[in-house]
């Protein structure tokens, strides 16, 4: 994405943009492309979206470094398209509120789905297995409309189903009001669940239990199963714990389940407020952790289960005092030296600040007494446990907080740096005070926006910007930051976005620009917040202004997230302006800036 750098750009910022070459775009649905003369049924000009895959002015595709090219997702050899004719009532059921049901089926099956409402045809794309699963799930959803779902033997042959007995008196409890508990569990674990009639009979109160079918991948099914067991056990104590079994059909020698029985006071501590402690241990270890009654279930690979048990042991050891843990040789730990007079600031009242960081990044954090230097002016060792990316995010958050309290502790003697290796790495650059404030935004909202759009960890330590992620993520983050800072100096020029797979280009009718951006960019900020994108008005090489929607998430065919959703929201604003008699806002070229 070439652009004209302003005369006051930081040297590092200019260098960052000179070597950033646009990457080849992924394929898009051609039906979404719009010609410049696009009009609605009333002849009103609508916002126009240009495909960023256009060829460059020279007529050649945009070039990029081979090592930085986006990985092409190869379609399976048995990729194909299936079509299913459905009724009007079934179409509404398949679509669901806001398209959520269709998106859920697509996500769980791994297939692409498109509902042609005018023709009442459901189109399914993917491998033979993906299409088969999506068809099966769609038929189950449609069957719910007229009665209980019944499974045939062939429906269970894909090894994508877990059947769980739920006690009759707990069925309503685990379902939740209007099915909310089942739906939230489906979203959490990426599964689809139905109560089924395996014997062909309708539900009746004489049966001791109901069969709950859970469809999805192994990990998701097991997580949802244990959550349902936990809820049912609350309503009917002993239903599962009186006959505990850890063996499942999915066990393969490495993947398995282990249990541990807690006392009532231990269970409360291991659960935490609203389950926060359980969740952080689960995310940090990568192991499914769930409490069914007073029994803790650990489910995952052998390595994941061992980490979870280690973390649980250290959690309880903290009740006795500072914990001493040997970190040598472990690949799941990062240590940070924290000045002794900053420890209380990092921990917070009743550990609130540290708990917030743990929840944000999915890590376990605690100070260790090993090699502590508690004398005045010394430091203490903070250990951070979890996956590498999460640990780095939490580490940078700690560094940022410490630097606020003890300026120079981490930044003294720092130099700008770009990580040249492959894989995960960290770049850093220095910002001026006024640029720092603008790029941080109110309550850190602008920093968060850029991090989300680029999928890169972005943190400010003093006046230093740290960007952590893959090479592509860090490159995008630098570009987005440069574009952002150009806004506070005047008009942004991004001359060409040809070949990029992270930009959607929209030409907004001149009379709608102020309405779309809103006063001081408020409308665009709402779009950004809802879609995880970065939106701003920019000039092209011909000096024509258009809206750029920037972000790593394209939104896919469903268009329910990312740039595709942002495009829909912007088009809604344009149509609203065109079809109303109200006057527009004044001044609009701004966009996603951050200084206010």
LINSUL-V682246 format. One record per pair of residues at least 12 apart in sequence whose C-alpha atoms are under 10 Angstrom apart, sorted by the first residue. I is the first residue (numbers start at 0). J is the second residue. Records with the same first field share a line. If there is no record, write none. Layout:
BEGIN
I->J / J
END
This chain:
BEGIN
0->16 / 17 / 19 / 20 / 21 / 22 / 61 / 478 / 493 / 494 / 495 / 496 / 497 / 498 / 499 / 502
1->16 / 17 / 18 / 19 / 20 / 21 / 492 / 493 / 494 / 495 / 496 / 497 / 539 / 540
2->16 / 17 / 482 / 491 / 492 / 493 / 494 / 495 / 496 / 537 / 538 / 539 / 540
3->16 / 485 / 491 / 492 / 493 / 494 / 538 / 539 / 540
4->16 / 17 / 481 / 482 / 485 / 491 / 492 / 493
5->481 / 484 / 485 / 488 / 489 / 490 / 491 / 492
6->488
7->485 / 488
8->481 / 484 / 485 / 488
9->428 / 429 / 430 / 431 / 481
11->415 / 416 / 417 / 427 / 428 / 429 / 430 / 477 / 481
12->428 / 429 / 430 / 477 / 478 / 480 / 481 / 482 / 484
13->478 / 481
15->417 / 428 / 474 / 475 / 477 / 478 / 481
16->474 / 475 / 477 / 478 / 479 / 481 / 482
18->63 / 64 / 474
19->63 / 64 / 67 / 471 / 474 / 475 / 477 / 478
20->61 / 62 / 63 / 64 / 67 / 68 / 474 / 498 / 499
21->61 / 62 / 63 / 64 / 67 / 68 / 475 / 495 / 496 / 497 / 498 / 499 / 500 / 501
22->52 / 61 / 62 / 63 / 64 / 65 / 67 / 68 / 69 / 471 / 496 / 497 / 498 / 499 / 500 / 501
23->51 / 52 / 60 / 61 / 62 / 63 / 67 / 68 / 69 / 70 / 71 / 497 / 498 / 499 / 500 / 501
24->50 / 51 / 52 / 53 / 61 / 68 / 69 / 71 / 497 / 498 / 499 / 500 / 501 / 502
25->52 / 69 / 70 / 71 / 72 / 498 / 499 / 500 / 501 / 553
26->52 / 71 / 500
27->50 / 52 / 500 / 553 / 555 / 556
28->555 / 556
29->50
31->48 / 49 / 50 / 556 / 563
32->47 / 48 / 49 / 50
33->45 / 46 / 47 / 48 / 49 / 50 / 505
34->47 / 48 / 49 / 50
35->47 / 48 / 49 / 506
39->574
41->578
43->574 / 577 / 578
44->507 / 508 / 573 / 574 / 577
45->506 / 507 / 508 / 511 / 570 / 571 / 573 / 574 / 577
46->505 / 506 / 507 / 508 / 509 / 511 / 545 / 546 / 566 / 567 / 569 / 570 / 571 / 572 / 573 / 574
47->504 / 505 / 506 / 507 / 508 / 545 / 546 / 566 / 570
48->503 / 504 / 505 / 506 / 507 / 545 / 546 / 547 / 566 / 570
49->497 / 502 / 503 / 504 / 505 / 506 / 545
50->496 / 497 / 498 / 499 / 500 / 502 / 503 / 504 / 505
51->495 / 496 / 497 / 498 / 499 / 500 / 501 / 502 / 503 / 504 / 505
52->496 / 497 / 498 / 499 / 500 / 502 / 503
53->495 / 496 / 497 / 498 / 499
54->495 / 496 / 497 / 498
55->495 / 496 / 497 / 498
56->495 / 497 / 540
60->497 / 498
61->495 / 496 / 497 / 498 / 499
62->497 / 498
63->498 / 499
66->421 / 470
67->421 / 470 / 471 / 474
68->471
69->471 / 500
74->125 / 126
75->125 / 126 / 127
76->125 / 126 / 127
77->125 / 126 / 127 / 128
78->124 / 125 / 126 / 127 / 128 / 129 / 130
79->123 / 124 / 125 / 126 / 127 / 129 / 130
80->110 / 111 / 112 / 122 / 123 / 124 / 125 / 126 / 127 / 130
81->112 / 121 / 122 / 123 / 124 / 125 / 127 / 130 / 131 / 134
82->112 / 113 / 114 / 120 / 121 / 122 / 123 / 124 / 130 / 134
83->114 / 119 / 120 / 121 / 122 / 123 / 134 / 137 / 138
84->115 / 118 / 119 / 120 / 121 / 122
85->114 / 116 / 118 / 119 / 120 / 121 / 138 / 141
86->116 / 118 / 119 / 120 / 141
87->116 / 117 / 118 / 119 / 120
88->119 / 141 / 144
89->119 / 137 / 138 / 140 / 141 / 142 / 143 / 144 / 145
90->114 / 115 / 116 / 119 / 120 / 121 / 141
91->114 / 116 / 141
92->137 / 140 / 141 / 142 / 143 / 144
93->114 / 121 / 136 / 137 / 138 / 139 / 140 / 141 / 144
94->113 / 114 / 116 / 137
95->140
97->559
98->114 / 557 / 558 / 559
99->557 / 559
100->137 / 140 / 182 / 191
101->113 / 114 / 121 / 133 / 136 / 137 / 140 / 557
102->556 / 557 / 558 / 559
103->133 / 136 / 185 / 186 / 189 / 190 / 191
104->132 / 133 / 134 / 135 / 136 / 137 / 140 / 189 / 190 / 191 / 215
105->123 / 124 / 125 / 129 / 130 / 132 / 133 / 134 / 136 / 137 / 557
106->133 / 186 / 189 / 190 / 191 / 215
107->129 / 132 / 133 / 136 / 185 / 186 / 188 / 189 / 190 / 191 / 214 / 215 / 216 / 219
108->125 / 128 / 129 / 130 / 131 / 132 / 133 / 134 / 135 / 136 / 159 / 189 / 190 / 191 / 214 / 215 / 216
109->124 / 125 / 126 / 128 / 129 / 130 / 132 / 133 / 215
110->123 / 124 / 125 / 126 / 127 / 128 / 129 / 130 / 131 / 132 / 133 / 134
111->123 / 124 / 125 / 126 / 129 / 130 / 133 / 555 / 556 / 557
112->124 / 125 / 130 / 133 / 134 / 556 / 557
113->556 / 557
114->557
121->134 / 137
122->134
128->157
131->154 / 157
132->154 / 157 / 159 / 214 / 215
135->150 / 154
136->154 / 191 / 192 / 193 / 214 / 215
139->191 / 192 / 193 / 195
140->191 / 192 / 193
143->193 / 194 / 195
146->195 / 196 / 201 / 202
147->193 / 194 / 195 / 196 / 197 / 199 / 200 / 201 / 202
148->193 / 194 / 195 / 196 / 197 / 199 / 201 / 212
149->193 / 194 / 195 / 196 / 197 / 198 / 199 / 200 / 201
150->195 / 196 / 197 / 198 / 199 / 212
151->197
152->197
155->214
157->214
158->214 / 215 / 216 / 217 / 248 / 249
159->190 / 212 / 213 / 214 / 215 / 216 / 217 / 220 / 249
160->190 / 191 / 192 / 211 / 212 / 213 / 214 / 215 / 216 / 217 / 220
161->192 / 210 / 211 / 212 / 213 / 214 / 215 / 216 / 217 / 220 / 221 / 223 / 224 / 247 / 248 / 249
162->192 / 193 / 194 / 195 / 209 / 210 / 211 / 212 / 213 / 214 / 220 / 224
163->194 / 208 / 209 / 210 / 211 / 212 / 213 / 224 / 225 / 227 / 228
164->194 / 207 / 208 / 209 / 210 / 211 / 212 / 227 / 228 / 231 / 238 / 239
165->194 / 207 / 208 / 209 / 210 / 211 / 227 / 228 / 230 / 231 / 232 / 235 / 238 / 239
166->206 / 207 / 208 / 209 / 210 / 228 / 231 / 232 / 234 / 235 / 238 / 239
167->202 / 203 / 204 / 205 / 206 / 207 / 208 / 209 / 210 / 231 / 235
168->204 / 207 / 208 / 209 / 231 / 234 / 235
169->208 / 209 / 227 / 230 / 231 / 232 / 233 / 234 / 235
170->194 / 208 / 209 / 210 / 211 / 227 / 230 / 231 / 234
171->231
172->227 / 230 / 231 / 233 / 234
173->226 / 227 / 228 / 229 / 230 / 231 / 233 / 234
174->193 / 194 / 227 / 230
180->227 / 230
181->193 / 223 / 226 / 227
184->219 / 222 / 223 / 224 / 226 / 227
185->213 / 214 / 215 / 219 / 220 / 222 / 223
186->219 / 223
187->219 / 222 / 223
188->215 / 216 / 218 / 219 / 220 / 221 / 222 / 223 / 224 / 226
189->214 / 215 / 216 / 218 / 219 / 220 / 222 / 223
190->213 / 214 / 215 / 216 / 217 / 218 / 219 / 220 / 221 / 222 / 223
191->212 / 213 / 214 / 215 / 219 / 220 / 223
192->211 / 212 / 213 / 214 / 215 / 220 / 223 / 224
193->210 / 211 / 212 / 213 / 214
194->209 / 210 / 211 / 212 / 213
195->209 / 210 / 211 / 212
196->209 / 210 / 211 / 212
197->209 / 210 / 211 / 212
211->224 / 227
212->224
217->248 / 249 / 250 / 254 / 299
218->249 / 254 / 286 / 287 / 298 / 299
219->287
220->249
221->247 / 249 / 256 / 287 / 298 / 299
222->286 / 287 / 288 / 289 / 298 / 299
223->287 / 289
224->289
225->287 / 288 / 289 / 290 / 291 / 296 / 298
226->288 / 289 / 290 / 291
227->291
228->240 / 289 / 290 / 291 / 292
229->289 / 290 / 291 / 292 / 293 / 294 / 295
230->290 / 291 / 292
231->291 / 292
232->290 / 291 / 292 / 293
233->291 / 292
235->292
236->291 / 292
237->291 / 292
238->291 / 292
239->291 / 292 / 294
240->291 / 292 / 293 / 294
243->258 / 291 / 294
244->256 / 257 / 258
245->257 / 258 / 296 / 297 / 298
250->298 / 299 / 300
251->300
252->300 / 301
253->299 / 300 / 301 / 302 / 303 / 304
254->298 / 299 / 300 / 301 / 302 / 303 / 304
255->297 / 298 / 299 / 300 / 301 / 304
256->286 / 287 / 288 / 296 / 297 / 298 / 299 / 300 / 301 / 304
257->288 / 295 / 296 / 297 / 298 / 299 / 301 / 304 / 308
258->288 / 289 / 290 / 291 / 294 / 295 / 296 / 297 / 298
259->290 / 293 / 294 / 295 / 296 / 297 / 308
260->290 / 291 / 292 / 293 / 294 / 295 / 296
261->290 / 292 / 293 / 294 / 295
262->293 / 294
263->292 / 293
264->293
265->293 / 315
266->290 / 292 / 293 / 294 / 295
267->293
268->314 / 315 / 318
269->290 / 295 / 311 / 314 / 315
270->289 / 290
274->289 / 290
275->354 / 355 / 357 / 358
276->311 / 314 / 354 / 357 / 358 / 363
277->289 / 290 / 311
278->357 / 358 / 361 / 362
279->354 / 357 / 358 / 359 / 360 / 361 / 362 / 363 / 364 / 385
280->306 / 307 / 308 / 309 / 310 / 311 / 314 / 357 / 358 / 361 / 362 / 363 / 384 / 385
281->297 / 298 / 303 / 304 / 306 / 307 / 310 / 311 / 361 / 362 / 363 / 385
282->307 / 357 / 358 / 360 / 361 / 362 / 363 / 385 / 386 / 389
283->303 / 306 / 307 / 310 / 331 / 357 / 358 / 360 / 361 / 362 / 363 / 364 / 383 / 384 / 385 / 386 / 387 / 389 / 390
284->299 / 302 / 303 / 304 / 305 / 306 / 307 / 308 / 309 / 310 / 311 / 331 / 361 / 362 / 363 / 384 / 385 / 386
285->298 / 299 / 300 / 302 / 303 / 304 / 306 / 307 / 361 / 385 / 386
286->298 / 299 / 300 / 301 / 302 / 303 / 304 / 305 / 306 / 307 / 308
287->299 / 300 / 303 / 304 / 307
288->304 / 307 / 308
306->331 / 384 / 385
310->363 / 364 / 384 / 385
313->363 / 365
314->363 / 364 / 365
317->365 / 366 / 367
320->367 / 368
321->365 / 366 / 367 / 368 / 369
322->365 / 366 / 367 / 368 / 369
323->366 / 367 / 368 / 369 / 370 / 371
324->366 / 367 / 368 / 369 / 382
325->367 / 369
326->369 / 382
329->384
330->384 / 385 / 386 / 387
331->383 / 384 / 385 / 386 / 387 / 390
332->362 / 363 / 364 / 382 / 383 / 384 / 385 / 386 / 387 / 390
333->364 / 380 / 381 / 382 / 383 / 384 / 385 / 386 / 387 / 390 / 391 / 393 / 394
334->364 / 365 / 366 / 367 / 379 / 380 / 381 / 382 / 383 / 384 / 390 / 394
335->366 / 378 / 379 / 380 / 381 / 382 / 383 / 394 / 395 / 397 / 398
336->366 / 371 / 377 / 378 / 379 / 380 / 381 / 382 / 397 / 398 / 401 / 408 / 409
337->366 / 377 / 378 / 379 / 380 / 381 / 397 / 398 / 401 / 405 / 408 / 409
338->372 / 373 / 375 / 376 / 377 / 378 / 379 / 380 / 401 / 404 / 405 / 408
339->371 / 372 / 373 / 374 / 375 / 376 / 377 / 378 / 379 / 380
340->373 / 375 / 376 / 377 / 378 / 379 / 401 / 404 / 405
341->378 / 379 / 400 / 401 / 402 / 403 / 404 / 405
342->366 / 378 / 379 / 380 / 381 / 401
344->397 / 400 / 401 / 404
345->381 / 396 / 397 / 398 / 400 / 401 / 404
346->364 / 365 / 366 / 397
353->365 / 393 / 397
356->392 / 393 / 394 / 396 / 397
357->383 / 384 / 385 / 389 / 390 / 393
358->393
359->389 / 392 / 393
360->385 / 386 / 388 / 389 / 390 / 391 / 392 / 393 / 394 / 396
361->384 / 385 / 386 / 389 / 390 / 392 / 393
362->383 / 384 / 385 / 386 / 387 / 389 / 390 / 392 / 393
363->382 / 383 / 384 / 385 / 390 / 393
364->381 / 382 / 383 / 384 / 385 / 390 / 393 / 394
365->380 / 381 / 382 / 383 / 384
366->379 / 380 / 381 / 382 / 383
367->379 / 380 / 381 / 382
368->380 / 381
381->394 / 397
382->394
387->423
388->423 / 424 / 455 / 456 / 467 / 468
389->456
391->424 / 425 / 456 / 467 / 468
392->455 / 456 / 457 / 458 / 466 / 467 / 468
393->456 / 458
394->458
395->456 / 457 / 458 / 459 / 460 / 465 / 466 / 467
396->457 / 458 / 459 / 460
397->460
398->410 / 458 / 459 / 460 / 461
399->458 / 459 / 460 / 461 / 462 / 463 / 465
400->459 / 460 / 461
401->460 / 461
402->459 / 460 / 461 / 462
403->460 / 461
405->461
406->460 / 461
407->460 / 461
408->461
409->460 / 461 / 463
410->460 / 461 / 462 / 463
413->427 / 428 / 429 / 463
414->427 / 428 / 429 / 463
415->427 / 428 / 429 / 463 / 464 / 465
416->428 / 429 / 465
417->466 / 470 / 473 / 474
418->467 / 469 / 470 / 473
419->470
420->469 / 470
421->469 / 470
422->468 / 469 / 470 / 471
423->467 / 468 / 469 / 470 / 471 / 472 / 473
424->466 / 467 / 468 / 469 / 470 / 472 / 473
425->455 / 456 / 457 / 465 / 466 / 467 / 468 / 469 / 470 / 473
426->457 / 464 / 465 / 466 / 467 / 468 / 470 / 473 / 474 / 477
427->457 / 458 / 459 / 460 / 463 / 464 / 465 / 466 / 467 / 473 / 477
428->459 / 462 / 463 / 464 / 465 / 466 / 477
429->459 / 460 / 461 / 462 / 463 / 464 / 465
430->459 / 461 / 462 / 463 / 464
431->462 / 463
432->461 / 462
433->484 / 487 / 594
434->462 / 480 / 483 / 484 / 485 / 487 / 593 / 594
435->459 / 461 / 462 / 463 / 464 / 484 / 593 / 594
436->462 / 593 / 594 / 595
437->483 / 484 / 486 / 487 / 592 / 593 / 594 / 595
438->459 / 464 / 480 / 481 / 483 / 484 / 487 / 592 / 593 / 594
439->458 / 459 / 592 / 593 / 594 / 595
440->592 / 593 / 594 / 595
441->593 / 594 / 595
442->595
443->458 / 459 / 593
444->524 / 528 / 593 / 594
445->480 / 483 / 524 / 528 / 533 / 591 / 592 / 593 / 594 / 595
446->458 / 459 / 480 / 593
447->528 / 531
448->524 / 527 / 528 / 530 / 531 / 532 / 533 / 550 / 591 / 593
449->475 / 476 / 477 / 478 / 479 / 480 / 483 / 527 / 531 / 532 / 533 / 549 / 550 / 591
450->466 / 467 / 472 / 473 / 475 / 476 / 479 / 480 / 531 / 532 / 533 / 550
451->476 / 527 / 528 / 530 / 531 / 532 / 533 / 550 / 551 / 552
452->472 / 475 / 476 / 479 / 501 / 527 / 530 / 531 / 532 / 533 / 534 / 548 / 549 / 550 / 551 / 552 / 561 / 562
453->468 / 471 / 472 / 473 / 474 / 475 / 476 / 477 / 478 / 479 / 501 / 531 / 532 / 533 / 549 / 550 / 551 / 552
454->467 / 468 / 469 / 471 / 472 / 473 / 475 / 476 / 531 / 550 / 551 / 552
455->467 / 468 / 469 / 470 / 471 / 472 / 473 / 474 / 475 / 476 / 477 / 551
456->468 / 469 / 472 / 473 / 476
457->473 / 476 / 477
464->477
472->551
475->501 / 549 / 550 / 551
476->550
479->533 / 549 / 550
482->535 / 537 / 591 / 592
483->533 / 534 / 535 / 590 / 591 / 592 / 593
484->592 / 593 / 594
485->592
486->535 / 536 / 537 / 588 / 589 / 590 / 591 / 592 / 593
487->589 / 592 / 593 / 594
489->588 / 589
490->536 / 537 / 538 / 544 / 588 / 589
491->535 / 536 / 537 / 538 / 539 / 544 / 588 / 589
492->536 / 537 / 538 / 539 / 540 / 541 / 542 / 543 / 544
493->536 / 537 / 538 / 539 / 540 / 542 / 544 / 545 / 547
494->537 / 538 / 539 / 540 / 541 / 542 / 543
495->538 / 539 / 540 / 541
496->539 / 547
499->549
500->549 / 550 / 551 / 552 / 553
501->532 / 547 / 548 / 549 / 550 / 551 / 552 / 553 / 562
502->532 / 533 / 534 / 546 / 547 / 548 / 549 / 550 / 551 / 552 / 553 / 562
503->534 / 546 / 547 / 548 / 549 / 550 / 553 / 562 / 563 / 565 / 566
504->534 / 536 / 537 / 545 / 546 / 547 / 548 / 549 / 562 / 566
505->536 / 544 / 545 / 546 / 547 / 548 / 566 / 569 / 570
506->536 / 543 / 544 / 545 / 546 / 547
507->536 / 544 / 545 / 546 / 569 / 570 / 573
508->545 / 573 / 577
509->544 / 545
510->573 / 576 / 577 / 582 / 583
511->572 / 573 / 574 / 575 / 576 / 577 / 583 / 584 / 587
512->536 / 544 / 545 / 546 / 572 / 573 / 576 / 583 / 584 / 585 / 586 / 587 / 588 / 589
513->576 / 583 / 584 / 585 / 586 / 587 / 588 / 589
514->569 / 572 / 573 / 575 / 576 / 577 / 582 / 583 / 584 / 585 / 586 / 587
515->546 / 568 / 569 / 570 / 571 / 572 / 573 / 575 / 576 / 583 / 584 / 587 / 588 / 590
516->534 / 535 / 536 / 546 / 569 / 572 / 584 / 585 / 586 / 587 / 588 / 589 / 590 / 591
517->583 / 584 / 585 / 586 / 587 / 588 / 589 / 590
518->583 / 584 / 585 / 586 / 587 / 588 / 589 / 590
519->584 / 585 / 586 / 587 / 588 / 589 / 590 / 591 / 592 / 595
520->534 / 535 / 586 / 587 / 588 / 589 / 590 / 591 / 592 / 593
521->587 / 589 / 590 / 591 / 592
522->568 / 569 / 572 / 590 / 591
523->535 / 536 / 548 / 565 / 568 / 569 / 589 / 590 / 591 / 592
524->590 / 591 / 592 / 593
525->565 / 568 / 591
526->548 / 561 / 562 / 564 / 565 / 566 / 567 / 568 / 569 / 591
527->548 / 549 / 550 / 561 / 562 / 565 / 590 / 591
528->565
529->560 / 561 / 564 / 565 / 568
530->550 / 552 / 554 / 559 / 560 / 561 / 562 / 563 / 564 / 565 / 566 / 568
531->549 / 550 / 551 / 552 / 560 / 561 / 562 / 564 / 565
532->547 / 548 / 549 / 550 / 551 / 552 / 553 / 560 / 561 / 562 / 563 / 564 / 565 / 591
533->547 / 548 / 549 / 550 / 551 / 561 / 562 / 565 / 590 / 591 / 592
534->546 / 547 / 548 / 549 / 550 / 562 / 565 / 589 / 590 / 591 / 592
535->547 / 548 / 549 / 588 / 589 / 590 / 591 / 592
536->548 / 587 / 588 / 589 / 590 / 591
537->588 / 589 / 590
544->588
545->588
546->566 / 569 / 588 / 590
547->562 / 566 / 590
548->561 / 562 / 563 / 565 / 566 / 569 / 591
549->561 / 562 / 565
550->562
552->564
553->565
554->566
END
